[in-house]
Amino acid sequence: MFVLKHAFLNLRRHSWKSFVVCIMLFLLSLGIIVTETIYTSAKRFTSDYSQQFSTVATVIEPDLSNSTHEKKLTKEQYLKFGESKYVKSVKMMASIPVSFNTLKPIEIPSPIQFQKLEGNELEKSFYQVGANWFGAGPQDLVKELAESGMEISTGNATLRMNECLISSEFAQLNELKIGDSIQVTVIGNEKKAPQTLRIAGIYQPKNTAQIGGTSEFMVIQSNDIFTNWETIHAVETFDQFGYNNVSYELKNQNDFDRFLKEMETTGLPSEYQVVTNEANLKMLLSPVNGVRTLAGTVLLGIFIFGNFGLALFSLRQFKQRQAEICVVRNLGITKKQLIESRLLELLVVTVFSFAVALLVTNWILQPIADWQLLNQKMLMGNVDQLFSSMPGGKTEPIKSIPMMFNQLSFFNTLGITSLFLMTIIAIDSYQLFKFEPLEFLLERNVDE
């Protein structure tokens, strides 16, 4: 009973000192709760979000432009790799850069504008962009267009030999329609006769209401033409100037090493490389990992410097309480009773500080996390364009990290806050056991 009464009397007598301790513990608890919750939420978000995307292994072909005897892998060889038990689906695309002989490509406005000498009118300049000729099967063609925000408006994806799809903007610019023929020349091999293709379909952006405001990337795509796989591989110089982009979506994220070994044993040349989309996934989640790293660093800093600061503060406060301790010790109060009284006093202050910190955290936690995510995105650049290249899962950019203060976070933060309490009581207990009233009286100045 004496311990309880003495503790609450100290809280009332030393209300200002208790308030200072309360403020310190509140700020430390608030920092611990916020950073620990952000750290664990970002870690959980990264783990859960990465599970939405499949592992995709892409075959990188060597440069055969200067080779006279090497041949690219055939379609049958690529399909044989796709028969593996580790593969969920196969996507096969072939591409080659081309230019148009008599047709006008869509140009992109240059960001630099020139002023006419005769007046103040600004004259826009344009720069010409190249075009790509893609070859794929019907399913892969539709998938490629969908991932690029396009869809077939006229015709279908089942193309015959020497038939092609063009964009609606390219068709309007050159006044082309279904059934017309176009000629393209492979860039780098202009001496050869141009390839003649017949228009069998037209594709356009899915949201036709925003065609006039499409991005520069979509404008560049508007020059691309699509044919089937056989048509593009019939080009005589495809092995020199063309590329096959073949990717395999794996059933399990842990199957890549086994799948790569199987490809090597079934005929994959040593010059070919196989890479995964793991780098893209890491780059895509880099802002979230940046928030997590920052939160973990701040959490560690608060823990280390918080304990150090509390230890110094406790030493200073003990010196100010020595006279009072001397009096109560001479009255017969034991050291154990003083320690229990101090522990109860600090426990009340700590519980109050922790409770207030929890309430404040509910208001500021999510805004702080969103602000840090925005800063990380600005620091690391625009990674949103990687979402269109990630198969499966969501295709929307990460705009927020949901903060989840669960039971584990509660006990983690409560444990760290308890360590702050233990730091103070450990310093006070050590000083109290060392304290001798007689030595204290002898060391005091006469006028004290």
C-alpha positions as CSV (number, residue, x, y, z in Angstrom):
1,M,0.0,0.0,0.0
2,F,2.9,2.3,0.8
3,V,4.5,1.7,-2.6
4,L,1.2,2.6,-4.4
5,K,0.7,5.7,-2.4
6,H,4.3,6.9,-2.7
7,A,4.2,6.4,-6.5
8,F,1.1,8.5,-7.0
9,L,2.3,11.2,-4.6
10,N,5.5,11.4,-6.7
11,L,3.4,11.8,-9.8
12,R,1.6,14.7,-8.2
13,R,4.6,16.3,-6.6
14,H,6.9,16.0,-9.7
15,S,4.1,16.6,-12.3
16,W,6.4,18.6,-14.5
17,K,9.2,16.0,-14.5
18,S,6.6,13.3,-15.1
19,F,5.2,15.3,-18.0
20,V,8.6,15.6,-19.6
21,V,9.1,11.8,-19.3
22,C,5.6,11.4,-20.7
23,I,6.4,13.6,-23.7
24,M,9.7,11.7,-24.4
25,L,8.0,8.3,-24.2
26,F,5.1,9.5,-26.4
27,L,7.4,10.8,-29.2
28,L,9.5,7.6,-29.0
29,S,6.4,5.3,-29.0
30,L,4.8,7.3,-31.8
31,G,8.0,6.9,-33.9
32,I,8.3,3.3,-33.1
33,I,4.6,2.5,-33.9
34,V,4.7,4.4,-37.2
35,T,8.0,3.1,-38.5
36,E,7.4,-0.5,-37.4
37,T,3.9,-0.6,-39.0
38,I,5.2,0.9,-42.2
39,Y,8.0,-1.6,-42.3
40,T,5.9,-4.6,-41.7
41,S,3.1,-3.4,-44.0
42,A,5.5,-2.7,-46.8
43,K,7.2,-6.1,-46.3
44,R,3.8,-7.9,-46.4
45,F,2.6,-5.9,-49.4
46,T,5.8,-6.8,-51.4
47,S,5.4,-10.5,-50.6
48,D,1.7,-10.6,-51.4
49,Y,2.0,-8.4,-54.5
50,S,4.8,-10.4,-56.1
51,Q,2.7,-13.6,-55.8
52,Q,0.2,-12.1,-58.3
53,F,2.7,-12.2,-61.1
54,S,3.9,-15.3,-62.9
55,T,7.6,-15.9,-63.6
56,V,8.3,-15.4,-67.3
57,A,11.4,-16.8,-68.9
58,T,12.4,-14.9,-72.1
59,V,14.9,-16.3,-74.7
60,I,17.5,-13.7,-75.8
61,E,18.9,-14.4,-79.2
62,P,22.5,-13.6,-80.1
63,D,23.3,-11.0,-82.7
64,L,23.6,-12.8,-86.1
65,S,23.8,-9.7,-88.3
66,N,27.5,-10.3,-89.1
67,S,27.2,-14.1,-89.2
68,T,27.0,-16.0,-92.5
69,H,26.4,-19.5,-91.2
70,E,24.5,-19.3,-87.9
71,K,20.7,-19.8,-88.0
72,K,18.0,-18.8,-85.5
73,L,16.0,-21.4,-83.6
74,T,12.9,-22.5,-85.5
75,K,9.3,-22.2,-84.4
76,E,9.2,-25.9,-83.8
77,Q,12.2,-25.8,-81.5
78,Y,10.6,-23.0,-79.5
79,L,7.4,-25.0,-79.2
80,K,9.3,-28.0,-78.1
81,F,10.7,-26.0,-75.2
82,G,7.1,-25.0,-74.4
83,E,6.1,-28.6,-74.0
84,S,7.9,-28.7,-70.7
85,K,5.9,-29.6,-67.6
86,Y,7.1,-26.4,-66.0
87,V,5.5,-24.2,-68.7
88,K,2.0,-22.8,-68.3
89,S,1.9,-20.8,-71.6
90,V,4.1,-19.7,-74.5
91,K,4.1,-16.3,-76.2
92,M,6.0,-16.1,-79.6
93,M,6.6,-12.8,-81.3
94,A,9.0,-12.0,-84.1
95,S,10.0,-8.4,-85.1
96,I,12.1,-6.6,-87.7
97,P,12.5,-2.8,-88.2
98,V,11.1,-1.5,-91.5
99,S,10.5,1.7,-93.3
100,F,7.7,2.6,-95.7
101,N,8.6,3.2,-99.4
102,T,5.8,5.5,-100.5
103,L,3.7,5.9,-97.4
104,K,4.0,8.6,-94.7
105,P,4.6,7.4,-91.2
106,I,3.0,9.1,-88.2
107,E,5.3,11.8,-86.9
108,I,5.7,12.9,-83.3
109,P,5.7,16.7,-82.4
110,S,9.2,17.7,-81.2
111,P,9.3,19.3,-77.7
112,I,11.4,22.1,-79.3
113,Q,9.5,24.8,-81.2
114,F,10.9,27.3,-83.6
115,Q,9.9,30.9,-84.0
116,K,9.4,32.3,-87.5
117,L,11.5,35.3,-88.5
118,E,8.5,37.2,-90.0
119,G,6.5,37.2,-86.8
120,N,5.8,35.9,-83.4
121,E,4.1,32.7,-84.5
122,L,5.6,29.5,-83.2
123,E,6.1,26.8,-85.8
124,K,6.0,23.2,-84.6
125,S,8.6,20.8,-85.7
126,F,8.3,17.0,-86.0
127,Y,10.7,14.1,-86.0
128,Q,10.1,10.9,-87.9
129,V,10.0,7.6,-86.1
130,G,10.6,4.2,-87.4
131,A,8.2,1.3,-87.6
132,N,8.3,-2.3,-86.5
133,W,6.9,-5.3,-88.3
134,F,5.7,-7.9,-85.8
135,G,4.8,-11.5,-86.6
136,A,2.7,-13.7,-84.2
137,G,0.0,-16.2,-84.0
138,P,-3.7,-15.2,-83.6
139,Q,-3.7,-15.6,-79.8
140,D,-0.3,-13.9,-79.2
141,L,-1.3,-11.1,-81.6
142,V,-4.5,-10.3,-79.7
143,K,-2.6,-10.5,-76.4
144,E,0.2,-8.2,-77.6
145,L,-2.4,-5.6,-78.7
146,A,-4.3,-5.9,-75.5
147,E,-1.2,-5.3,-73.4
148,S,-0.5,-2.2,-75.5
149,G,-4.0,-0.8,-75.0
150,M,-5.1,-1.7,-78.5
151,E,-7.8,-3.8,-80.1
152,I,-8.8,-4.9,-83.6
153,S,-11.6,-2.7,-84.9
154,T,-11.9,-4.2,-88.4
155,G,-10.9,-7.7,-89.5
156,N,-9.6,-10.4,-87.2
157,A,-6.3,-11.8,-85.8
158,T,-6.3,-14.8,-88.1
159,L,-4.1,-13.6,-90.9
160,R,-3.1,-15.4,-94.0
161,M,0.3,-15.3,-95.8
162,N,1.3,-11.7,-96.6
163,E,-1.7,-10.2,-94.9
164,C,-1.2,-7.5,-92.2
165,L,-2.9,-5.3,-89.6
166,I,-2.3,-1.6,-89.5
167,S,-3.4,1.1,-87.1
168,S,-6.4,3.3,-87.7
169,E,-4.3,6.5,-87.5
170,F,-1.8,5.2,-90.1
171,A,-4.7,4.2,-92.3
172,Q,-6.3,7.6,-92.1
173,L,-3.1,9.4,-92.7
174,N,-2.4,7.5,-95.9
175,E,-6.1,6.9,-96.9
176,L,-5.8,3.2,-96.8
177,K,-8.6,0.6,-96.4
178,I,-9.1,-3.1,-96.2
179,G,-7.7,-4.8,-99.3
180,D,-5.1,-2.2,-100.2
181,S,-1.4,-3.2,-100.5
182,I,1.6,-1.5,-98.8
183,Q,5.3,-2.0,-99.3
184,V,7.9,-2.1,-96.6
185,T,11.6,-2.3,-96.7
186,V,13.8,-3.9,-94.0
187,I,16.0,-1.3,-92.4
188,G,19.7,-2.2,-93.0
189,N,18.9,-4.1,-96.2
190,E,17.5,-1.5,-98.5
191,K,19.1,-3.1,-101.6
192,K,16.6,-5.9,-101.5
193,A,13.2,-5.6,-103.1
194,P,10.5,-4.3,-100.8
195,Q,8.0,-6.7,-99.2
196,T,4.4,-6.3,-100.4
197,L,1.6,-6.9,-97.8
198,R,-2.1,-6.7,-98.1
199,I,-4.2,-5.0,-95.4
200,A,-6.6,-7.5,-93.8
201,G,-7.5,-5.6,-90.6
202,I,-7.2,-2.4,-88.6
203,Y,-6.4,-1.9,-84.9
204,Q,-7.0,1.1,-82.7
205,P,-6.8,2.2,-79.1
206,K,-9.4,0.6,-76.9
207,N,-10.7,3.9,-75.6
208,T,-11.5,5.6,-78.9
209,A,-12.6,8.8,-77.1
210,Q,-9.0,9.5,-76.1
211,I,-7.3,8.9,-79.5
212,G,-6.5,12.6,-79.9
213,G,-4.7,12.6,-76.5
214,T,-2.7,9.5,-76.8
215,S,0.8,9.3,-75.4
216,E,4.0,9.5,-77.4
217,F,4.5,5.7,-76.8
218,M,1.1,5.0,-78.4
219,V,1.8,7.3,-81.3
220,I,5.0,5.3,-82.0
221,Q,3.0,2.1,-81.9
222,S,0.6,3.5,-84.5
223,N,3.3,2.9,-87.2
224,D,3.6,-0.8,-86.4
225,I,2.3,-3.5,-88.6
226,F,1.4,-7.1,-87.7
227,T,1.4,-10.3,-89.7
228,N,1.4,-13.9,-88.9
229,W,4.6,-15.7,-87.8
230,E,5.2,-17.4,-91.2
231,T,5.0,-14.2,-93.2
232,I,7.8,-12.4,-91.3
233,H,10.0,-15.5,-91.2
234,A,9.7,-15.7,-95.0
235,V,11.7,-12.5,-95.3
236,E,15.1,-13.6,-96.8
237,T,17.2,-11.5,-94.4
238,F,15.2,-12.1,-91.2
239,D,18.0,-14.1,-89.6
240,Q,20.3,-11.1,-90.0
241,F,18.0,-8.2,-89.1
242,G,15.0,-9.8,-87.3
243,Y,14.5,-10.9,-83.8
244,N,12.4,-13.6,-82.1
245,N,10.9,-12.7,-78.8
246,V,9.8,-15.9,-77.2
247,S,8.7,-16.1,-73.6
248,Y,7.5,-18.9,-71.4
249,E,5.2,-18.3,-68.4
250,L,6.1,-20.8,-65.7
251,K,3.7,-22.6,-63.4
252,N,5.8,-21.9,-60.3
253,Q,8.2,-19.2,-59.4
254,N,10.8,-21.7,-58.2
255,D,10.8,-23.7,-61.5
256,F,13.2,-21.5,-63.5
257,D,16.4,-23.2,-62.7
258,R,15.0,-26.6,-63.5
259,F,13.3,-25.3,-66.7
260,L,16.6,-23.7,-67.9
261,K,18.5,-26.9,-67.3
262,E,15.9,-28.8,-69.3
263,M,16.1,-26.3,-72.2
264,E,19.9,-26.7,-72.3
265,T,19.6,-30.5,-72.5
266,T,17.0,-30.3,-75.3
267,G,19.0,-28.2,-77.7
268,L,19.3,-24.6,-76.5
269,P,22.5,-23.2,-78.0
270,S,25.1,-21.9,-75.6
271,E,25.0,-18.5,-77.4
272,Y,21.4,-18.0,-76.3
273,Q,20.5,-16.5,-73.0
274,V,17.4,-16.9,-70.9
275,V,16.3,-14.2,-68.5
276,T,13.3,-13.7,-66.3
277,N,11.1,-10.8,-65.4
278,E,12.4,-10.8,-61.8
279,A,14.4,-7.6,-62.5
280,N,11.2,-5.9,-63.8
281,L,9.4,-7.1,-60.7
282,K,12.1,-5.7,-58.4
283,M,12.1,-2.4,-60.2
284,L,8.3,-2.3,-60.1
285,L,8.3,-2.8,-56.4
286,S,11.4,-0.6,-55.8
287,P,9.4,2.3,-54.4
288,V,7.7,0.0,-51.9
289,N,11.1,-1.5,-50.9
290,G,12.5,2.0,-50.6
291,V,9.8,2.9,-48.1
292,R,10.4,-0.3,-46.2
293,T,14.2,0.3,-46.0
294,L,13.7,3.9,-44.9
295,A,11.2,2.9,-42.2
296,G,13.6,0.1,-41.0
297,T,16.5,2.6,-40.8
298,V,14.5,5.2,-38.9
299,L,13.1,2.4,-36.6
300,L,16.6,1.3,-35.7
301,G,17.8,4.9,-35.2
302,I,14.9,5.6,-32.8
303,F,15.6,2.5,-30.8
304,I,19.3,3.1,-30.4
305,F,19.3,6.9,-29.9
306,G,16.1,6.7,-27.9
307,N,17.6,4.4,-25.3
308,F,20.8,6.4,-25.2
309,G,18.9,9.6,-24.6
310,L,16.7,8.1,-21.9
311,A,19.7,6.8,-20.1
312,L,21.3,10.2,-20.0
313,F,18.0,11.8,-19.0
314,S,17.6,9.2,-16.1
315,L,21.1,9.9,-14.8
316,R,20.4,13.6,-14.7
317,Q,17.0,13.1,-13.0
318,F,18.5,10.8,-10.3
319,K,21.0,13.5,-9.3
320,Q,18.1,15.9,-8.8
321,R,16.2,13.4,-6.6
322,Q,19.2,12.4,-4.3
323,A,18.1,14.7,-1.5
324,E,14.6,13.3,-1.4
325,I,16.0,9.7,-1.6
326,C,18.3,10.5,1.3
327,V,15.4,11.6,3.5
328,V,13.1,8.6,2.8
329,R,16.0,6.2,3.3
330,N,16.7,7.7,6.7
331,L,13.0,7.2,7.5
332,G,13.4,3.5,7.0
333,I,12.2,3.1,3.5
334,T,14.0,0.2,1.8
335,K,15.7,0.3,-1.6
336,K,13.3,-2.4,-2.9
337,Q,10.3,-0.2,-1.9
338,L,11.8,2.8,-3.7
339,I,12.4,0.7,-6.9
340,E,8.9,-0.7,-6.8
341,S,7.5,2.8,-6.3
342,R,9.6,4.2,-9.2
343,L,8.6,1.3,-11.5
344,L,4.9,1.9,-10.8
345,E,5.3,5.6,-11.4
346,L,7.0,5.0,-14.8
347,L,4.5,2.3,-15.7
348,V,1.6,4.7,-15.4
349,V,3.5,7.3,-17.5
350,T,4.4,4.7,-20.1
351,V,0.9,3.3,-20.5
352,F,-0.6,6.7,-20.9
353,S,2.1,7.7,-23.5
354,F,1.6,4.5,-25.4
355,A,-2.2,4.8,-25.5
356,V,-2.0,8.4,-26.8
357,A,0.6,7.4,-29.4
358,L,-1.8,4.6,-30.6
359,L,-4.6,7.1,-31.1
360,V,-2.4,9.6,-32.9
361,T,-1.1,6.9,-35.2
362,N,-4.5,6.2,-36.6
363,W,-4.6,9.7,-38.0
364,I,-1.1,10.1,-39.4
365,L,0.0,6.6,-40.4
366,Q,-1.5,6.3,-43.8
367,P,-0.8,9.9,-45.0
368,I,2.9,9.4,-43.9
369,A,3.1,6.1,-45.8
370,D,1.6,7.6,-49.0
371,W,3.8,10.6,-48.8
372,Q,6.9,8.4,-48.5
373,L,5.8,6.2,-51.4
374,L,5.3,9.3,-53.6
375,N,8.8,10.5,-52.6
376,Q,10.3,7.2,-53.5
377,K,8.6,7.2,-56.9
378,M,10.0,10.6,-57.6
379,L,13.4,9.5,-56.5
380,M,13.4,6.3,-58.6
381,G,11.7,7.6,-61.7
382,N,8.6,6.4,-63.5
383,V,8.4,2.7,-63.1
384,D,4.6,2.5,-63.9
385,Q,5.4,1.6,-67.5
386,L,6.7,-1.8,-66.3
387,F,3.1,-2.8,-65.4
388,S,2.2,-3.5,-69.0
389,S,5.1,-5.9,-69.3
390,M,4.2,-8.0,-66.3
391,P,1.9,-11.0,-67.1
392,G,-1.0,-11.8,-64.9
393,G,-2.1,-9.9,-61.8
394,K,-2.9,-6.3,-61.6
395,T,-1.8,-3.8,-64.3
396,E,-2.5,-0.7,-62.3
397,P,0.4,1.3,-60.7
398,I,0.9,1.1,-57.0
399,K,-0.6,4.2,-55.6
400,S,-0.8,3.3,-51.9
401,I,0.5,0.8,-49.4
402,P,-2.3,-0.3,-47.1
403,M,-1.2,0.1,-43.5
404,M,-2.2,-2.9,-41.3
405,F,-1.6,-2.6,-37.6
406,N,-2.3,-6.1,-36.5
407,Q,-1.7,-8.1,-33.4
408,L,2.0,-8.8,-34.2
409,S,2.7,-5.1,-34.8
410,F,1.0,-4.3,-31.5
411,F,3.2,-6.7,-29.5
412,N,6.3,-5.6,-31.4
413,T,5.8,-1.9,-30.6
414,L,4.7,-2.7,-27.1
415,G,7.9,-4.7,-26.6
416,I,10.1,-2.0,-27.9
417,T,8.3,0.6,-25.7
418,S,8.8,-1.7,-22.7
419,L,12.5,-1.7,-23.5
420,F,12.5,2.1,-23.1
421,L,10.8,1.6,-19.7
422,M,13.4,-1.0,-18.7
423,T,16.2,1.4,-19.7
424,I,15.0,4.0,-17.3
425,I,14.3,1.6,-14.4
426,A,17.6,-0.1,-14.9
427,I,19.5,3.2,-14.6
428,D,17.5,4.3,-11.6
429,S,17.9,0.9,-9.9
430,Y,21.6,0.8,-10.5
431,Q,22.0,4.4,-9.1
432,L,19.8,3.6,-6.2
433,F,21.7,0.5,-5.2
434,K,25.0,2.5,-5.4
435,F,23.5,5.4,-3.4
436,E,24.7,5.8,0.2
437,P,23.1,8.6,2.3
438,L,26.2,9.2,4.4
439,E,28.5,9.7,1.4
440,F,25.9,12.0,-0.2
441,L,25.8,14.1,3.0
442,L,29.6,14.3,3.2
443,E,29.9,15.3,-0.5
444,R,27.4,18.1,-0.3
445,N,28.5,21.7,0.0
446,V,27.9,23.5,3.3
447,D,25.4,25.9,1.8
448,E,23.2,23.2,0.2
